[in-house]
């Protein structure tokens, strides 16, 4: 299949036409109209340098909020309450932390200033959200993504202390269950997410879920913590 060059309007080719590695198209912009058009079709941006690359891999890693696996040790960490969950109180700080954190096997980051600005605008519109872990007044972990209908599209996470990103994921799952949001898009497989209950499904099944779920009303932000996690 060819990799498509996008035009001036936020219109994408059918995601089923993506290359074997998931690459579908290049070009476009990272403004809200482009981002929303992409996510509604199960497509996401990911690139190291211009042009912007748009992807729809097969298989796709997903997580059903009710299927999140919380280990005994993580439950103990949550109950202690030292790591405090918050939602939508420091979106920009979360995305900047995701960009700056050093990761194994990665020399840089795809989260450019343009990416930050695009998702921050979606946050200001009540569509993007941050799930944060705080300790002694300091942001020590978190993740961010966008919600459309009954679907949440996860983007990136970070942790500066043990279990901080896991607590943020528990915060996310509880918030989504409280709002009847059925599926989290985790994009590509990682052992960390698989260990917590994520699983791969074929692209055709994923796109069917997305196209049905994004038609539902969206719970606009800002959100608040749905459940006292120390009681989880």
N, C-alpha and C positions, 0 to 999 in steps of 0.2 A: 504494500500500500504506500502511496506517496505521503509525505509530510506536508500539510497544507499551509500555505501562506495566508494569513488573515487580512481582511480588508479594513476599512475605516469604521465599520459598524460592528457592534458586539454580537456577531453571528458566528457560530462554530459549525464545522462539519459534523456529521453523526459520529459520536464517540466510538461506535463499533468499527470505524475505519482506522483506528489507531494502529501503529506499528506493533510488532510482536513485543517490544519492550514497553509499550504503552504510550509512546510519543505520538501525538496527534497533529499538532499545529504549532506555528511560531508567529510572533508578531503581536499585535493588539496592544492593550494598555492594562494597567492595574488599578483602574478607577472602579467605583462601585458598579456601574452598568456592565462592565466587562466581567468582573468577578462574579456577580450574581447570575449573569447569563451562563457562565461556565459551570458554577456549582449546580445550577438547576439541571444541567445535563450530565452531572457526575464527572466533570472535568476540573482539574486544578493546575495552578501554575507552579513551576519548579525549574530554576535555572541558576547558573553561576554568574553569567554575564549576558548582556543583550546579544541576540533578541530574546524576548520572553518565550519560554517553551511551555506548552500546555499538554497535560497527560491524562490518560485514562487507562491504567494498567489492568491486566488480566492474569491472575486473579486479583481480587481486591480484599484487603484486610478490613473487617468490620467488627464491632463490638455491640452486643445488645446490652443496654444498661443493667437489666436484671441479671445478666450472666456474668457480671464482674466478679472475679475471684479475689476475695480479701483474705489473706493469710492470717493465722492466729497472731503472729507477731505484729502485723500491720494493724489488726484490731486493737491490740494492746497499745500501740503507739497512738492510735486515734483516741482511745479512752483516756489516756493520760492528759490529753488536752494541751500539751506543750506546743504542738504544731496547730496553729489556728487557721481554719478555713475561711476564706472570704471569696466573694464573687463580684466582679466588675468594679473593684475599687482602685485598680492600678493597671489598667489595660496596657498603656504605653510602656510602663516599666516591665511588664511581662514579655511583651514582644521584643523589647530591646534586650532583655536578659536571654531570651531564646536565640537572638542573633549573636550575642557575645560569648555564650558559654562554649567552652572547648569540648569537642566530641571526638571519640575515637574514629580513625579512618577518614576524617574530614579536615581539610586544610583551611577552609573558609566557611562562609555561610551564604545561603541563597536569600536570606532576609535582608534585602537592601533597603535603603531609605524610601524608595518608591513602594516597596512592599509594605513597609511600616505605615506609610501615609495612607495607602489604599485600605488596609484593614482597620486603621484607626478611624477613618471616615465611616466605615461600616459599624464600628463600635458606637460612634456618636449618633448613628441612625438607629441604634438599638438592635442591630442584627448580629454583630460580632460580640464575643464575650470572653472574659478572662476568669480562670479558676485558679485561685491563689493560695499559697501556703505561707503563713507568716510565723515568725518566732522572735519573741522579745521585740516586737515592733519592726522587724526587718523582713523583707520579702526574700524567702529562701527557696521557693519553688513555684511552679505553675504551668499552665498550658492555656492556649487560646484557640479559637475557631469560630465558625459562624453557624447560626441556626436558621434553617428555612423549613417552615411547616413542622413536621414531626421528625425532622432529620437534623443531626448535628455533624458538621464537617470539621474534624480536628485538624490542626495545622502543625503545631510544634509544642514541645514541652522542655522544661529545664529543671534542674535540682542543684542546690548548693549544699544541702545536708541530706543525710540518709532518709529515705522514705518521703521526701518533700513532694516529688512529682507524683508518687503513688497516692498521697493524701489528696492532691489536687484532682487526680482521676476519680477517687471516691466521691469528692465534692461534686464533680461533673455528673457522675452516674446518679447520685441522689437528686440533683437538680433536674435532670432529664426525666427521671421516673415521676417526680412531682408534677411535671408539665406534660406527661403522656407522650414524650418524645421517644421514638421506638428504636432508633438505630444511630450508631456513631460510625462515621467513615474514618478509618485509621490509615487509609491510603495504602501503604506498603508494609509488608511483614517485618516485624521486629520481634526478637525473642522475648523482650521485656513485655510487650503488649500481649503476645500469645500466652505468656505465663499468667497473665491476669484475665484471661478469658476471651481474648479476641480470636477470630478464626477467619480463614480465607473462604470466599465464595467466588463463583465465576462472574465475569463481567456482565453477562446477560442478566443474571439474577440480581446483581447489584443495581444495574440501571433500571430494572423493573421496580425495585424498591424505591429508588430515588424519585423516579417520575411519579409514583403514586404519593409518596410522603410529602414532597415539596408542595403539593397542591393544597395541603391543609393549612389552616391559619397559623401564622407565626407568633410565638410568644415573644413580644418585643421587650427589650431591656430598658434600664438596667435590672438585673436579677439580684436576688438575695439568697443566702444559704437556705436550702429547703428543710434540712433536718439537722438537729444538733449531732454532729458526727461523733462526739465523744460517747454517745449512747449507741452507736452502730454496732 
